[in-house]
Amino acid sequence: MARLKRSSIVLEKGMRRIAGMRSINDPLEFGSGLSLAEYDARIQALQGQLASYNTMLSTVDEMAGMVTLMEQELRSYSEKMLMGVVTRYGKDSLQYVQAGGTLRKRTTRKVVSATPTAMIAPAAAPSMENGNGARVTVS
């Protein structure tokens, strides 16, 4: 799954704000480093950094896809190698186990006989107290 590319609300707001400030006729210089040129430079720097970040995400996605593909190829090759051991030595051999295979279980299943229904105790009839302290069976 591709990673979501990032956008910036701050960048969008800054771009709208600088567009409005450019419409003011006077060159905006407020002193202490506050100028339209500095504002524009900071917006451009963030745009460049954001573009670089999103490009890196695309590169990471591509690399992740390549790793997944290589894993699938290696899984297939590993299976073929194990089948080569099976062909030469058999599935019941020590070499098969050494290569990572697992031996089949040779145990037989135990047959569990069902308990006859006559041996099961009948359910007790519900009882309740009648108010005088005596128990009464309800049927």
LINFENGI-V564463 format. One record per residue. N is the residue number from 1. RES is the residue in three letters. SS is DSSP state (H for helix, E for strand, C for the rest). PHI is phi in whole degrees, -180 to 180 (999 if undefined). D_CENTER is the distance of its C-alpha to the mean C-alpha in Angstrom with 1 decimal. Layout:
{{N | RES | SS | PHI | D_CENTER} {N | RES | SS | PHI | D_CENTER}}
This chain:
{{1 | MET | C | 999 | 10.0} {2 | ALA | C | -71 | 12.7} {3 | ARG | C | -73 | 12.6} {4 | LEU | C | -73 | 15.0} {5 | LYS | C | -76 | 18.4} {6 | ARG | C | -100 | 20.2} {7 | SER | C | -121 | 23.6} {8 | SER | C | -136 | 25.9} {9 | ILE | H | -67 | 27.9} {10 | VAL | H | -62 | 30.2} {11 | LEU | H | -64 | 31.0} {12 | GLU | H | -62 | 31.7} {13 | LYS | H | -65 | 33.9} {14 | GLY | H | -63 | 35.7} {15 | MET | H | -66 | 36.4} {16 | ARG | H | -66 | 38.0} {17 | ARG | H | -67 | 39.9} {18 | ILE | H | -67 | 41.3} {19 | ALA | H | -62 | 42.4} {20 | GLY | H | -68 | 44.4} {21 | MET | H | -69 | 45.8} {22 | ARG | H | -68 | 47.0} {23 | SER | C | -76 | 49.1} {24 | ILE | C | -73 | 51.2} {25 | ASN | C | -66 | 54.2} {26 | ASP | C | -71 | 54.6} {27 | PRO | C | -68 | 52.6} {28 | LEU | C | -80 | 50.4} {29 | GLU | E | -133 | 51.1} {30 | PHE | E | -109 | 50.7} {31 | GLY | E | 79 | 51.3} {32 | SER | C | 56 | 49.2} {33 | GLY | C | 82 | 46.9} {34 | LEU | E | -90 | 46.1} {35 | SER | E | -146 | 46.8} {36 | LEU | H | -65 | 45.5} {37 | ALA | H | -65 | 45.2} {38 | GLU | H | -68 | 43.0} {39 | TYR | H | -61 | 40.9} {40 | ASP | H | -63 | 40.4} {41 | ALA | H | -63 | 39.6} {42 | ARG | H | -69 | 36.8} {43 | ILE | H | -64 | 35.3} {44 | GLN | H | -63 | 35.5} {45 | ALA | H | -64 | 33.9} {46 | LEU | H | -66 | 30.9} {47 | GLN | H | -60 | 30.7} {48 | GLY | H | -64 | 30.8} {49 | GLN | H | -65 | 28.1} {50 | LEU | H | -65 | 25.7} {51 | ALA | H | -64 | 26.4} {52 | SER | H | -64 | 25.9} {53 | TYR | H | -59 | 22.5} {54 | ASN | H | -66 | 21.3} {55 | THR | H | -66 | 22.8} {56 | MET | H | -63 | 20.9} {57 | LEU | H | -62 | 17.6} {58 | SER | H | -64 | 18.8} {59 | THR | H | -65 | 19.8} {60 | VAL | H | -63 | 16.5} {61 | ASP | H | -61 | 14.9} {62 | GLU | H | -64 | 17.8} {63 | MET | H | -65 | 17.5} {64 | ALA | H | -63 | 13.8} {65 | GLY | H | -64 | 15.1} {66 | MET | H | -66 | 18.1} {67 | VAL | H | -63 | 16.3} {68 | THR | H | -62 | 14.3} {69 | LEU | H | -63 | 17.8} {70 | MET | H | -66 | 19.5} {71 | GLU | H | -63 | 17.3} {72 | GLN | H | -62 | 18.1} {73 | GLU | H | -64 | 21.8} {74 | LEU | H | -68 | 21.9} {75 | ARG | H | -60 | 20.6} {76 | SER | H | -65 | 23.3} {77 | TYR | H | -66 | 25.9} {78 | SER | H | -61 | 25.2} {79 | GLU | H | -64 | 25.7} {80 | LYS | H | -65 | 28.9} {81 | MET | H | -63 | 30.2} {82 | LEU | H | -64 | 29.7} {83 | MET | H | -67 | 31.6} {84 | GLY | H | -64 | 34.3} {85 | VAL | H | -66 | 34.8} {86 | VAL | H | -63 | 35.0} {87 | THR | H | -63 | 37.5} {88 | ARG | H | -79 | 39.7} {89 | TYR | H | -111 | 39.5} {90 | GLY | C | 95 | 38.1} {91 | LYS | C | -76 | 35.3} {92 | ASP | C | -100 | 37.5} {93 | SER | C | -97 | 38.3} {94 | LEU | H | -66 | 37.6} {95 | GLN | H | -63 | 36.5} {96 | TYR | H | -63 | 33.7} {97 | VAL | H | -67 | 32.4} {98 | GLN | H | -63 | 32.9} {99 | ALA | C | -81 | 30.8} {100 | GLY | C | 110 | 27.8} {101 | GLY | C | -80 | 28.8} {102 | THR | C | -120 | 29.3} {103 | LEU | C | -72 | 32.5} {104 | ARG | C | -74 | 32.9} {105 | LYS | C | -75 | 34.1} {106 | ARG | C | -108 | 37.7} {107 | THR | C | -78 | 38.2} {108 | THR | C | -93 | 39.6} {109 | ARG | C | -76 | 38.3} {110 | LYS | C | -83 | 40.6} {111 | VAL | C | -89 | 41.9} {112 | VAL | C | -95 | 41.9} {113 | SER | C | -81 | 44.8} {114 | ALA | C | -74 | 44.6} {115 | THR | C | -75 | 46.6} {116 | PRO | C | -60 | 49.6} {117 | THR | H | -70 | 49.5} {118 | ALA | H | -70 | 53.0} {119 | MET | H | -83 | 51.9} {120 | ILE | C | -79 | 49.4} {121 | ALA | C | -70 | 51.1} {122 | PRO | C | -67 | 51.6} {123 | ALA | C | -67 | 49.7} {124 | ALA | C | -70 | 51.9} {125 | ALA | C | -70 | 53.4} {126 | PRO | C | -66 | 52.2} {127 | SER | E | -132 | 54.7} {128 | MET | E | -150 | 55.4} {129 | GLU | E | -88 | 58.0} {130 | ASN | C | -93 | 60.9} {131 | GLY | C | 101 | 61.7} {132 | ASN | C | -96 | 64.7} {133 | GLY | C | 92 | 62.5} {134 | ALA | C | -97 | 62.9} {135 | ARG | E | -88 | 59.9} {136 | VAL | E | -121 | 60.2} {137 | THR | E | -83 | 58.3} {138 | VAL | C | -100 | 56.8} {139 | SER | C | -122 | 56.8}}
